């Protein structure tokens, strides 16, 4: 009986892990940059992505790991012209309900000293629910599940500099139990842009919204809501 319970518990854990995912590569300017692979990140090649430990989610918006899934440094960076695109790719993703949000953070100097602190994060892209019902598949994460990729445009007017780019998926398939999946990479934005976001476009991560925000804690099994608002600030387009 104990053996059976152990086997069933192990099987449940494997099934749970298989449902998780993370950004595992980027395509920027026609070049593919490998990222990390869950459960063996230390064996990955040098990358632009800040190293993360595994596929497991962060469970609260106030946890430090929600910033970059625990990643704090990377050996490389990639150049991208303002107005060009960045595509993030996943090897696996299985949750159809939840938003996709893409954030930038301007570093004050070298990446080695860029820790993502302060109210300097801003969104450049997002997709929540485009049509009801909440338990349907008209969500940003459903698009990731289908394409295993997400492409965003760096605002053309953005001032040049060193930036962190953060791709965040919030899985909402379990009622009132959000799961945060976010990874960061290091990019060098080039061009002659002079614009930067300010005021209400900027946020702290962690803590860009309270855990009780209706875009984070969602009673998806019982709610009759027909609209959804992504948590955090509005998207800055330049």
Number of C-alpha atoms within 10 A of each C-alpha: 6 7 8 9 10 11 12 12 12 12 12 12 12 11 11 11 15 14 14 19 22 27 31 18 22 25 17 19 14 10 9 13 19 18 27 25 22 20 12 11 14 13 9 13 12 16 21 23 31 21 25 26 15 18 18 20 21 21 16 19 22 17 14 14 22 23 27 27 26 19 19 20 21 17 14 15 19 19 14 18 22 20 17 15 17 20 17 25 21 19 14 19 21 16 22 21 26 30 28 25 24 22 20 24 26 22 20 13 11 10 22 11 11 18 15 22 14 12 18 18 26 28 23 20 20 18 18 23 24 15 13 15 16 25 17 12 19 20 25 22 29 22 20 22 19 12 13 17 19 19 15 17 16 21 21 19 16 21 19 19 16 23 25 26 25 25 25 24 28 25 22 25 19 15 13 16 17 22 23 22 25 26 27 30 28 26 24 19 24 18 15 13 17 11 14 16 17 13 9 12 18 22 22 18 24 21 17 17 18 16 18 11 14 15 20 26 18 22 17 18 12 10 12 11 12 11 12 18 14 19 17 22 16 16 17 17 16 15
